[in-house]
Amino acid sequence: MSSEIGKEVLEKLHFVDQGHLRRNSSEDIQHDEYLNNKQLISSEIMHIVDEGYLNDNLSYHSNVLTEKVDTGKLRFRHYSKRFRRVPEVNCHALFKHDLREIRRADRIPLLTIKIERYQKMTSDCENFKVARGYITDYLTEEEKLFPLAYSILMYKDVEQTERLLRAIYRPQNIYCIHVDAKTSNKIFAAMSRIVNCFDNVFMPSKRIPVFWGEMTVLEPEILCMEELWKRSKTWKYFINLTGQEFPLKTNYELVKILKVYNGSNDVEATRKRNRDRWARAPSPPHGIIPTKGAVHVAVSRGFVDYVLNDKRAHDLLKWTKLTKIPDETFFPTLNHNPHLGVPGAYTGHPETTPMKDLRKPYLARFKNRGRFIYNWECKGMRVRGMCVFGHGDLARLAKRRELFANKFYLTYQPFVFGCLEEMIFNRTRQQYLGKRKFEAEWYKSLGFISNKVK
């Protein structure tokens, strides 16, 4: 550890609030200090700590390299000096599935950031970005040259959505955030202020009231696709998220994986189940065989181009309006009818396989549905069958090969969220410093990469 970094540790300098700002009688004073970009001292703030802690105590930092890096040569020196940890809990122990620490974490009360505070914080956008810990540098040339496009569909919880944005934010990427039209004006106003602090984050031109199982789930996705397409000609892949998800990979790792994908699309598929969804609809156009899968995808720019500009895609979209739960039909069907010529579409058997079967695992999202091939013990709670991850799930989450995980509630066992933030940020830091390697070799063996429409 350099003497400069050691001095900062000894002086106990504080970095960014990784999650919660304490509610107490000095809140207004703290806020004034915050707006002046001063140190905000609170038990919820992420501390700068000794690099040795990183190497000695974090199980998710395997593959750490030992070579030294001259931080003086790095463009983004202030980022290279800071390492985050959640002060309230021992994330290392939680990632190791330490039952005692899990029980302790479960008992710690929830502290959240009120919407009104976001309205105040965003009155100074530069201070907001610094104090909230946004990475405003592309970090590596490889990441700079491989920008990503995101949609985020959110309905509630401004803080959780903002923390998701912070985790995936890079200046070379582009982000479309759709706020459900049913959401309160208060939430919409707060999200608007956050969005307005960034040149590469925007809201679509209209808001849609989203209802599960209806076409309104798909409409915001396509709306964001349209506007992302118009606003940038450089992004390589599109990933659609909800406000209740979180990355399992750093931006650097995502770029490495998606470069290996080489234009192939990561879309779930099955034709064995749920055929009743289109039983009352007429035959689909263009000799298409309907396919069911999740709406959440990681797809190439060519796929998005086809969705927006090919008549066959438009005809299929009209047909899906006549089916049940159309959002789970449109993308999977496009990707698994190779005769349509959709770029990156899968040419093999359209059935998602378990992870150990490399032909066609679904890696865009980790979901513990409690059935079929997505059935693991849920240490959190199940809501309509889906596992809402808890502190006891962190050990599994840290080891998954998927890109993102669904689902999280910030109001339920919130340190699962905070510890994942710690993991992603510190992995990013180590990769930036050249002290952590990431090998994407495993992904090269995936069947949907070699068996695709070119």
ChimeraX attribute file (.defattr): number of C-alpha atoms within 10 A of each C-alpha:
attribute: neighborCount
match mode: 1-to-1
recipient: residues
	/A:1	10
	/A:2	13
	/A:3	8
	/A:4	9
	/A:5	18
	/A:6	16
	/A:7	12
	/A:8	16
	/A:9	18
	/A:10	11
	/A:11	10
	/A:12	12
	/A:13	16
	/A:14	20
	/A:15	21
	/A:16	20
	/A:17	20
	/A:18	24
	/A:19	24
	/A:20	19
	/A:21	21
	/A:22	18
	/A:23	13
	/A:24	8
	/A:25	8
	/A:26	9
	/A:27	13
	/A:28	12
	/A:29	10
	/A:30	19
	/A:31	17
	/A:32	14
	/A:33	14
	/A:34	17
	/A:35	19
	/A:36	13
	/A:37	15
	/A:38	14
	/A:39	15
	/A:40	23
	/A:41	18
	/A:42	16
	/A:43	14
	/A:44	18
	/A:45	23
	/A:46	25
	/A:47	23
	/A:48	22
	/A:49	22
	/A:50	20
	/A:51	17
	/A:52	10
	/A:53	11
	/A:54	20
	/A:55	17
	/A:56	10
	/A:57	13
	/A:58	19
	/A:59	17
	/A:60	20
	/A:61	19
	/A:62	11
	/A:63	11
	/A:64	17
	/A:65	15
	/A:66	10
	/A:67	10
	/A:68	11
	/A:69	14
	/A:70	9
	/A:71	15
	/A:72	9
	/A:73	8
	/A:74	14
	/A:75	12
	/A:76	16
	/A:77	12
	/A:78	10
	/A:79	19
	/A:80	18
	/A:81	21
	/A:82	23
	/A:83	22
	/A:84	25
	/A:85	24
	/A:86	21
	/A:87	15
	/A:88	15
	/A:89	17
	/A:90	19
	/A:91	29
	/A:92	22
	/A:93	18
	/A:94	24
	/A:95	26
	/A:96	18
	/A:97	17
	/A:98	16
	/A:99	13
	/A:100	10
	/A:101	20
	/A:102	25
	/A:103	13
	/A:104	12
	/A:105	21
	/A:106	16
	/A:107	10
	/A:108	13
	/A:109	10
	/A:110	14
	/A:111	15
	/A:112	17
	/A:113	16
	/A:114	14
	/A:115	17
	/A:116	11
	/A:117	14
	/A:118	19
	/A:119	17
	/A:120	15
	/A:121	22
	/A:122	21
	/A:123	14
	/A:124	14
	/A:125	17
	/A:126	15
	/A:127	17
	/A:128	20
	/A:129	19
	/A:130	14
	/A:131	21
	/A:132	18
	/A:133	19
	/A:134	19
	/A:135	19
	/A:136	15
	/A:137	14
	/A:138	19
	/A:139	22
	/A:140	12
	/A:141	8
	/A:142	12
	/A:143	19
	/A:144	17
	/A:145	14
	/A:146	19
	/A:147	21
	/A:148	25
	/A:149	26
	/A:150	25
	/A:151	27
	/A:152	24
	/A:153	22
	/A:154	22
	/A:155	21
	/A:156	17
	/A:157	19
	/A:158	21
	/A:159	20
	/A:160	24
	/A:161	23
	/A:162	16
	/A:163	21
	/A:164	21
	/A:165	21
	/A:166	17
	/A:167	22
	/A:168	20
	/A:169	22
	/A:170	22
	/A:171	18
	/A:172	18
	/A:173	22
	/A:174	23
	/A:175	28
	/A:176	24
	/A:177	25
	/A:178	26
	/A:179	27
	/A:180	22
	/A:181	15
	/A:182	14
	/A:183	15
	/A:184	12
	/A:185	10
	/A:186	13
	/A:187	17
	/A:188	20
	/A:189	15
	/A:190	19
	/A:191	25
	/A:192	18
	/A:193	17
	/A:194	23
	/A:195	21
	/A:196	14
	/A:197	17
	/A:198	17
	/A:199	10
	/A:200	19
	/A:201	21
	/A:202	22
	/A:203	19
	/A:204	19
	/A:205	9
	/A:206	12
	/A:207	16
	/A:208	16
	/A:209	14
	/A:210	21
	/A:211	11
	/A:212	10
	/A:213	14
	/A:214	16
	/A:215	20
	/A:216	18
	/A:217	21
	/A:218	21
	/A:219	16
	/A:220	25
	/A:221	23
	/A:222	15
	/A:223	20
	/A:224	26
	/A:225	25
	/A:226	17
	/A:227	16
	/A:228	24
	/A:229	18
	/A:230	9
	/A:231	13
	/A:232	13
	/A:233	9
	/A:234	16
	/A:235	20
	/A:236	20
	/A:237	24
	/A:238	25
	/A:239	20
	/A:240	20
	/A:241	26
	/A:242	18
	/A:243	27
	/A:244	21
	/A:245	20
	/A:246	27
	/A:247	22
	/A:248	23
	/A:249	25
	/A:250	20
	/A:251	23
	/A:252	20
	/A:253	20
	/A:254	20
	/A:255	22
	/A:256	19
	/A:257	20
	/A:258	23
	/A:259	16
	/A:260	18
	/A:261	21
	/A:262	16
	/A:263	22
	/A:264	27
	/A:265	29
	/A:266	27
	/A:267	29
	/A:268	28
	/A:269	28
	/A:270	20
	/A:271	16
	/A:272	10
	/A:273	11
	/A:274	13
	/A:275	13
	/A:276	10
	/A:277	18
	/A:278	21
	/A:279	12
	/A:280	10
	/A:281	14
	/A:282	10
	/A:283	13
	/A:284	16
	/A:285	13
	/A:286	12
	/A:287	10
	/A:288	17
	/A:289	13
	/A:290	22
	/A:291	26
	/A:292	26
	/A:293	23
	/A:294	18
	/A:295	20
	/A:296	22
	/A:297	22
	/A:298	25
	/A:299	27
	/A:300	25
	/A:301	23
	/A:302	20
	/A:303	23
	/A:304	20
	/A:305	15
	/A:306	18
	/A:307	22
	/A:308	16
	/A:309	11
	/A:310	13
	/A:311	11
	/A:312	17
	/A:313	21
	/A:314	14
	/A:315	13
	/A:316	21
	/A:317	21
	/A:318	15
	/A:319	18
	/A:320	23
	/A:321	18
	/A:322	16
	/A:323	20
	/A:324	20
	/A:325	20
	/A:326	24
	/A:327	26
	/A:328	24
	/A:329	25
	/A:330	25
	/A:331	27
	/A:332	27
	/A:333	26
	/A:334	28
	/A:335	28
	/A:336	28
	/A:337	21
	/A:338	18
	/A:339	13
	/A:340	18
	/A:341	15
	/A:342	25
	/A:343	23
	/A:344	27
	/A:345	31
	/A:346	28
	/A:347	18
	/A:348	16
	/A:349	14
	/A:350	22
	/A:351	19
	/A:352	20
	/A:353	16
	/A:354	14
	/A:355	17
	/A:356	8
	/A:357	11
	/A:358	17
	/A:359	20
	/A:360	25
	/A:361	22
	/A:362	26
	/A:363	20
	/A:364	23
	/A:365	25
	/A:366	21
	/A:367	20
	/A:368	22
	/A:369	20
	/A:370	16
	/A:371	10
	/A:372	9
	/A:373	13
	/A:374	13
	/A:375	14
	/A:376	14
	/A:377	10
	/A:378	17
	/A:379	14
	/A:380	17
	/A:381	13
	/A:382	15
	/A:383	10
	/A:384	9
	/A:385	12
	/A:386	18
	/A:387	23
	/A:388	23
	/A:389	26
	/A:390	22
	/A:391	26
	/A:392	24
	/A:393	20
	/A:394	24
	/A:395	18
	/A:396	12
	/A:397	19
	/A:398	19
	/A:399	11
	/A:400	15
	/A:401	17
	/A:402	19
	/A:403	22
	/A:404	22
	/A:405	22
	/A:406	22
	/A:407	21
	/A:408	21
	/A:409	18
	/A:410	19
	/A:411	13
	/A:412	17
	/A:413	23
	/A:414	24
	/A:415	27
	/A:416	26
	/A:417	25
	/A:418	22
	/A:419	25
	/A:420	22
	/A:421	24
	/A:422	23
	/A:423	25
	/A:424	22
	/A:425	22
	/A:426	22
	/A:427	26
	/A:428	22
	/A:429	21
	/A:430	20
	/A:431	20
	/A:432	19
	/A:433	21
	/A:434	15
	/A:435	18
	/A:436	19
	/A:437	16
	/A:438	13
	/A:439	10
	/A:440	16
	/A:441	11
	/A:442	11
	/A:443	17
	/A:444	16
	/A:445	13
	/A:446	18
	/A:447	17
	/A:448	27
	/A:449	23
	/A:450	18
	/A:451	17
	/A:452	22
	/A:453	21
	/A:454	14
